[in-house]
Amino acid sequence: MIDNVVDLIGAERPPRSPHAPRVLIYSHDTFGLGHIRRCRAIANALIASFPHISVIIVSGSSVISSFQFGDGVDYVRIPGIEKQSDGRYEPHHLNLELSDTLRLRADLIKQTVLSFDPDVVIVDKEPVGLRGELKPALDILRRRGARIVLGLRDVLDEPAVLLEEWRRSGSLDALDAFYDDIFVYGLENIYQPLMGLPDEGRFADKVRYVGYLKRAVPSPMPPNRYPRITKQPFILVTPGGGGDGAGVIDWVISAYEADPTIPLPALIVFGPFMSREKRKEFAERIARNPKLEGLGFDPRLELLMNRAHCVVAMGGYNTFCEILSFDKPALVVPRVKPRLEQAIRAQRAEELGLIGMLHDPSQTGEDARDPLVMAAALHALPKRPPPSQAFVPNLLDGLPTLSRALADKLSMPVRGRALAQAAATS
């Protein structure tokens, strides 16, 4: 098994200093939990390596306040925007036009950059932010000499789709104009997310594959009562944020309804973005089955995954990192719309022997989901070897590698800009 340290352990807090290095992490957060959970993992890891620094996460996540952050980490919540099923964006709460909400977000981001004045900026996935909202801040950061890093998950989408999106948004030009580094949170021999971009070689000196981001078991916060199922070996079923995970949950429940001989019981965590109607429907079906229990949302899902014997999940990046980190036999049912990202990741991981994959035929209109197909997969899942048996070198080195890569800016007790100003004065 892979060792897991508990994060956020109470080390003595270093003295506060206005001159210590500062990091800003930007996450556009239009859907689900993936972006904010990735940014949280990075922020907490940087604080663990450099306890004297300060980190601010700028995020549109509506659930960011549910998560634990280490001392030295805080966040600025900008107005949320949701991506609709047809691809359109709409304000999450405000009764404003989208253009007004985007302008407000851009102004808040710019003001945070001016006031916080970071030495290092890590941008999650979107080089110019949502609809270009980051461009004014990037101009300021470039002039002030901040180190600007683009952090990419291992898979973005099909190369042709990514090329069209980045051409339209101006992201390709931004990679040249603003970014010092492109850190890929994965391994080059698993997938190359920028493969297929025109003149991709021009970014080669900026790209660094750091490895996947290993997750730790967070400190439990009382009261810490879990369903009775967790007192024995169980299958954790998680659709991530849950906004598009109803199909996976329905398939698992149907399997238990069709085959009562499935050996392990299952705990199904709906996620915060599953609709109230679907949650109610599933809860009623779960209540009728003695081998099933349900849970709405747990921001410390790592605790449950660490306790579980095995996992059924969709193929999002963060859930995949947790499966690897806690070394759990896993069955992944990836979505294929609106992106092929999860399917690409799951296929490569299955080829390497890291996880098992089950294709959902209803997503492509081929056929209905067969409960007995899922039941057979659930019978086989507990016997599956854990990911560590695939022996992939440097798989989970992402967080320490990231810290080492930024050490020149963050390890000094005084930020480089303050040192330069002091030298000029003297």
For each residue, the residues with C-beta under 8 A, 3 or more apart:
1: 327 386 388
2: 214 324 325 326 327 388 396
3:
4: 215 216 217 306 325 326
5: 9 216 217
6: 9 216 217 218 219
7: 44 48 70 216 217 218 219
8: 44 68 70 218 219
9: 5 6 219
10:
11: 51
12:
13: 51 71 72
14: 51 52
15: 52
16: 20
17: 20 52 413 414
18:
19: 413 414 415 418
20: 16 17 52 53 54 413 414 415
21: 50 52 53 54 119 120 409 410 412 415 416
22: 53 54 55 56 116 117 118 119 120 415
23: 43 46 53 54 55 56 118 119 120 121 122 406 410
24: 55 56 57 58 112 113 116 118 120 121 122
25: 39 42 43 55 56 57 58 121 122 123 124
26: 57 58 59 109 121 122 123 124 129 134 137
27: 35 36 38 39 57 58 59 60 61 124
28: 35 60 81 124 125 126 129 130 133
29: 35 36 59 60 61 64 80
30: 60 81 82 83 89 130
31: 82 83 241 243 273
32: 35 240 241 243 244 273 316
33: 36 37 61 63 240 241 271 272 273 318
34: 37 38 153 240 241 316 317 318
35: 27 28 29 32 38 39 59 61 124 125
36: 27 29 33 39 40 57 59 61 63 64 67
37: 33 34 40 41 67 318
38: 27 34 35 41 42 124 151 153 185 213 317 318
39: 25 27 35 36 42 43 57 59 122 124
40: 36 37 43 44 57 67 69
41: 37 38 44 45 213 215 321 399
42: 25 38 39 45 46 122 151 213 399 402
43: 23 25 39 40 46 47 55 57 69 70 73
44: 7 8 40 41 47 48 69 70 73
45: 41 42 48 49 213 399 400 402 403
46: 23 42 43 49 50 53 55 402 403 406 410
47: 43 44 50 51 53 55 70 71 72 73
48: 7 44 45 51 70
49: 45 46 400 403 407 410
50: 21 46 47 53 403 407 410 411
51: 11 13 14 47 48 71 72
52: 14 15 17 20 21 72 413
53: 20 21 22 23 46 47 50 72 410
54: 20 21 22 23 72 73 74
55: 22 23 24 25 43 46 47 72 73 74
56: 22 23 24 25 73 74 75 76 112 116 118
57: 24 25 26 27 36 39 40 43 64 69 73 74 75 76
58: 24 25 26 27 75 76 78 108 109 112
59: 26 27 29 35 36 39 64 75 76 77 78
60: 27 28 29 30 77 78 79 80 81 92 105 130
61: 27 29 33 35 36 64 77 80
62: 80 92 93
63: 33 36 66 67 272 297 299
64: 29 36 57 59 61 67 75 77
65: 77
66: 63 272 297 299
67: 36 37 40 63 64 299
68: 8 218 219 221 299 300
69: 40 43 44 57 73 74 75
70: 7 8 43 44 47 48 73
71: 13 47 51
72: 13 47 51 52 53 54 55
73: 43 44 47 54 55 56 57 69 70
74: 54 55 56 57 69
75: 56 57 58 59 64 69
76: 56 57 58 59 108 112
77: 59 60 61 64 65
78: 58 59 60 104 105 108 109
79: 60 91 92 93 94 101 104 105 108
80: 29 60 61 62 91 92 93
81: 28 30 60 89 90 91 92 98 101 102 105 130
82: 30 31 89 90 91 92
83: 30 31 87 88 89
84: 87 88 89 90
85:
86:
87: 83 84 338
88: 83 84
89: 30 81 82 83 84 98 130 131
90: 81 82 84 98
91: 79 80 81 82 94 95 96 98 101
92: 60 62 79 80 81 82
93: 62 79 80
94: 79 91 101
95: 91
96: 91 100 101 104
97: 100 101
98: 81 89 90 91 101 102
99: 102 103
100: 96 97 103 104
101: 79 81 91 94 96 97 98 104 105
102: 81 98 99 105 106 130 131 133
103: 99 100 106 107
104: 78 79 96 100 101 107 108
105: 60 78 79 81 101 102 108 109 130 133
106: 102 103 109 110 129 133 134 135 136 137
107: 103 104 110 111
108: 58 76 78 79 104 105 111 112
109: 26 58 78 105 106 112 113 129 133 134 136 137
110: 106 107 113 114 136 137 140
111: 107 108 114 115
112: 24 56 58 76 108 109 115 116 137
113: 24 109 110 116 117 118 121 137 140 141
114: 110 111 117 140
115: 111 112
116: 22 24 56 112 113
117: 22 113 114 144
118: 22 23 24 56 113 121 141 146
119: 21 22 23 146 147 409 410 415 416 417
120: 21 22 23 24 146 147 149 406 409 410
121: 23 24 25 26 113 118 141 146 147 148 149
122: 23 24 25 26 39 42 149 150 151 183
123: 25 26 126 127 129 134 148 149 150 151
124: 25 26 27 28 35 38 39 151
125: 28 35 150 151 152 153 156
126: 28 123 129 130 134 169 171
127: 123 134 150 166 169 171 174 175 178 179
128: 132 133 134 135 138 169 170 171 174
129: 26 28 106 109 123 126 132 133 134 135 137
130: 28 30 60 81 89 102 105 126 133 134
131: 89 102 169
132: 128 129 135 169 170
133: 28 102 105 106 109 128 129 130
134: 26 106 109 123 126 127 128 129 130 137 138
135: 106 128 129 132 138 139 170 174
136: 106 109 110 139 140
137: 26 106 109 110 112 113 129 134 140 141
138: 128 134 135 141 142 148 174 177 178
139: 135 136 142 143
140: 110 113 114 136 137 143 144
141: 113 118 121 137 138 144 146 148 178
142: 138 139 145 146 148 177 178
143: 139 140
144: 117 140 141 417
145: 142 417
146: 118 119 120 121 141 142
147: 119 120 121 180 181 406 409
148: 121 123 138 141 142 178 179 180 181
149: 120 121 122 123 179 180 181 182 183 406
150: 122 123 125 127 175 179 181 182 183
151: 38 42 122 123 124 125 183 185
152: 125 156 182 183 184 185 193 194
153: 34 38 125 156 184 185 186 193 317 341
154: 184 185 186 187 190 191 193 212 317 345
155: 186 191 193 317 341 342 344 345 348
156: 125 152 153 162 193 341
157: 161 162 165 339 340 341 344
158: 161 162 340 344
159: 162 163 195 196 197
160: 163 164 196
161: 157 158 164 165 339 340
162: 156 157 158 159 165 166 193 194 196 197
163: 159 160 166 167 196 197 198
164: 160 161 167 168
165: 157 161 162 168 169 171
166: 127 162 163 169 170 171 172 197
167: 163 164 171 172
168: 164 165
169: 126 127 128 131 132 165 166
170: 128 132 135 166 173 174
171: 126 127 128 165 166 167 174 175
172: 166 167 175 176 197 198
173: 170 176 177
174: 127 128 135 138 170 171 177 178 179
175: 127 150 171 172 178 179 182 203 206
176: 172 173 179 202
177: 138 142 173 174
178: 127 138 141 142 148 174 175
179: 127 148 149 150 174 175 176 182 206
180: 147 148 149 206
181: 147 148 149 150 206 208 405
182: 149 150 152 175 179 194 203 206 207 208
183: 122 149 150 151 152 208 210 402 405
184: 152 153 154 188 192 193 207 208 209 210
185: 38 151 152 153 154 210 211 212 213 317 398
186: 153 154 155 190 191 193 209 211 212 398
187: 154 190 191 209 211 212 392 394 395
188: 184 192 209
189:
190: 154 186 187 348 349 352 392
191: 154 155 186 187 195 344 345 348
192: 184 188 195
193: 152 153 154 155 156 162 184 186
194: 152 162 182 197 200 203 207
195: 159 191 192 200
196: 159 160 162 163 200
197: 159 162 163 166 172 194 200 203
198: 163 172
199: 202
200: 194 195 196 197 203 204
201: 204
202: 176 199
203: 175 182 194 197 200 206 207
204: 200 201 207
205:
206: 175 179 180 181 182 203
207: 182 184 194 203 204
208: 181 182 183 184 405
209: 184 186 187 188
210: 183 184 185 397 398 401 402 405
211: 185 186 187 394 395 396 397 398 401
212: 154 185 186 187 320 321 324 395 396 397 398
213: 38 41 42 45 185 321 396 398 399
214: 2 321 324 325 396 397 398 399
215: 4 41 302 318 321 322 325 326
216: 4 5 6 7 302 325
217: 4 5 6 7 302 303 306
218: 6 7 8 68 300 302 303
219: 6 7 8 9 68
220: 224 300 303
221: 68 224 300
222:
223:
224: 220 221 303
225:
226: 230 304 307
227: 230 267 293 295
228: 231 293
229: 232 234 265 266 267 293
230: 226 227 234 267 304 307 308
231: 228
232: 229 265
233: 264 309 382
234: 229 230 264 265 266 267 307 308 309
235: 264 265 266 267 308 309 310 311 312 378 381 382
236: 266 267 269 304 305 308 310 311 312 313 328
237: 248 249 252 266 267 268 269 311 312 313
238: 245 269 271 301 305 311 312 313 314 319
239: 242 244 245 246 248 249 269 270 271 274 313 314
240: 32 33 34 245 271 313 314 316 318 319
241: 31 32 33 34 245 271 272 273
242: 239 245 246 270 271 272 273 274 297
243: 31 32 271 273 274
244: 32 239 247 314 335
245: 238 239 240 241 242 248 249 270 271 274 314
246: 239 242 249 250 274 275 278 282
247: 244 250 251 333 360 362 363 369
248: 237 239 245 251 252 312 313 314 333 360
249: 237 239 245 246 252 253 268 270 278 282
250: 246 247 253 254 282 369
251: 247 248 254 255 333 360 369 371 374
252: 237 248 249 255 256 266 268 312 374 378
253: 249 250 256 257 268 282 285 286 289 292
254: 250 251 257 258 369 371 374
255: 251 252 258 259 262 371 372 374 375 377 378
256: 252 253 259 260 262 266 289 291 292 375 378
257: 253 254 285 289 371
258: 254 255 371 372 375
259: 255 256 262 371 372 375
260: 256 291
261: 379
262: 255 256 259 291 375 378 379
263: 379 382
264: 233 234 235 309 310 378 381 382
265: 229 232 234 235 290 291 292 293
266: 229 234 235 236 237 252 256 291 292 293 312 378
267: 227 229 230 234 235 236 237 292 293 294 295 304 308
268: 237 249 252 253 282 286 292 293 294 295
269: 236 237 238 239 294 295 296 297 298 301 304
270: 239 242 245 249 274 278 279 282 294 295 296 297
271: 33 238 239 240 241 242 243 245 274 297
272: 33 63 66 241 242 296 297
273: 31 32 33 241 242 243
274: 239 242 243 245 246 270 271 278 279
275: 246 278 279
276: 279 280
277: 280 281
278: 246 249 270 274 275 281 282
279: 270 274 275 276 282 283 296
280: 276 277 283 284
281: 277 278 284 285
282: 246 249 250 253 268 270 278 279 285 286 294
283: 279 280 286 287 294
284: 280 281 287 288
285: 253 257 281 282 288 289 292
286: 253 268 282 283 289 292 293 294
287: 283 284
288: 284 285
289: 253 256 257 285 286 292
290: 265
291: 256 260 262 265 266
292: 253 256 265 266 267 268 285 286 289
293: 227 228 229 265 266 267 268 286
294: 267 268 269 270 282 283 286
295: 227 267 268 269 270 298 304
296: 269 270 272 279
297: 63 66 242 269 270 271 272
298: 269 295 301 303 304
299: 63 66 67 68
300: 68 218 220 221 303 304
301: 238 269 298 304 305 322
302: 215 216 217 218 305 306 322 325 326
303: 217 218 220 224 298 300 306 307
304: 226 230 236 267 269 295 298 300 301 307 308
305: 236 238 301 302 308 311 322 323 326 328
306: 4 217 302 303 326
307: 226 230 234 303 304
308: 230 234 235 236 267 304 305 311 328
309: 233 234 235 264 328 329 382
310: 235 236 264 328 329 330 331 381 382 384
311: 235 236 237 238 305 308 319 323 328 329 330 331
312: 235 236 237 238 248 252 266 330 331 332 333 378 381
313: 236 237 238 239 240 248 316 319 320 323 330 331 332 333
314: 238 239 240 244 245 248 319 332 333 334 335 342
315: 319 320 332 333 334 335 341 342 343 345 346 357
316: 32 34 240 313 319 320 342
317: 34 38 153 154 155 185 320 321 345
318: 33 34 37 38 215 240 321 322
319: 238 240 311 313 314 315 316 322 323
320: 212 313 315 316 317 323 324 332 345 349 355
321: 41 212 213 214 215 317 318 324 325 396
322: 215 301 302 305 318 319 325 326
323: 305 311 313 319 320 326 328 330 332 354 355 387
324: 2 212 214 320 321 327 354 387 395 396
325: 2 4 214 215 216 302 321 322 396
326: 2 4 215 302 305 306 322 323
327: 1 2 324 386 387 388
328: 236 305 308 309 310 311 323 386 387
329: 309 310 311 356 381 382 383 384 385 386
330: 310 311 312 313 323 355 356 381 384 387
331: 310 311 312 313 355 356 357 358 377 378 381 384
332: 312 313 314 315 320 323 342 346 349 350 355 356 357 358
333: 247 248 251 312 313 314 315 357 358 359 360
334: 314 315 342 343 345 346 357
335: 244 314 315 339 342 343 360 363
336: 340 342 343 360 363 364
337: 363
338: 87
339: 157 161 335 342
340: 157 158 161 336 343 344
341: 153 155 156 157 315 344 345
342: 155 314 315 316 332 334 335 336 339 345 346
343: 315 334 335 336 340 346 347
344: 155 157 158 191 340 341 347 348
345: 154 155 191 315 317 320 334 341 342 348 349
346: 315 332 334 342 343 349 350 355 357
347: 343 344 350 351 357
348: 155 190 191 344 345 351 352
349: 190 320 332 345 346 352 354 355 357
350: 332 346 347 353 354 355 356 357
351: 347 348
352: 190 348 349 390 392
353: 350 385 389 390
354: 323 324 349 350 387 390 392
355: 320 323 330 331 332 346 349 350 387
356: 329 330 331 332 350 377 380 381 384
357: 315 331 332 333 334 346 347 349 350
358: 331 332 333 373 374 377
359: 333
360: 247 248 251 333 335 336 363 369
361: 364 366 367 368 369
362: 247 365 366 367 368 369
363: 247 335 336 337 360
364: 336 361
365: 362
366: 361 362
367: 361 362 370
368: 361 362
369: 247 250 251 254 360 361 362 373 374
370: 367 373 374
371: 251 254 255 257 258 259 374 375
372: 255 258 259 375 376
373: 358 369 370 376 377
374: 251 252 254 255 358 369 370 371 377 378
375: 255 256 258 259 262 371 372 378 379
376: 372 373 379 380
377: 255 331 356 358 373 374 380 381
378: 235 252 255 256 262 264 266 312 331 374 375 381
379: 261 262 263 375 376
380: 356 376 377 383 384
381: 235 264 310 312 329 330 331 356 377 378 384
382: 233 235 263 264 309 310 329
383: 329 380
384: 310 329 330 331 356 380 381
385: 329 353 389 390
386: 1 327 328 329 389
387: 323 324 327 328 330 354 355 390 392 395
388: 1 2 327 391
389: 353 385 386
390: 352 353 354 385 387
391: 388
392: 187 190 352 354 387 395
393:
394: 187 211 397
395: 187 211 212 324 387 392
396: 2 211 212 213 214 321 324 325
397: 210 211 212 214 394 400 401
398: 185 186 210 211 212 213 214 401 402
399: 41 42 45 213 214 402 403
400: 45 49 397 403 404
401: 210 211 397 398 404 405
402: 42 45 46 183 210 398 399 405 406
403: 45 46 49 50 399 400 406 407 410
404: 400 401 407
405: 181 183 208 210 401 402
406: 23 46 120 147 149 402 403 409 410
407: 49 50 403 404 410 411
408: 411
409: 21 119 120 147 406 412 416
410: 21 23 46 49 50 53 119 120 403 406 407
411: 50 407 408
412: 21 409 415 416 419
413: 17 19 20 52
414: 17 19 20 418 419
415: 19 20 21 22 119 412 418 419
416: 21 119 409 412 419 420
417: 119 144 145 420 421
418: 19 414 415 421 422
419: 412 414 415 416 422 423
420: 416 417 423 424
421: 417 418 424 425
422: 418 419 425 426
423: 419 420 426
424: 420 421
425: 421 422
426: 422 423
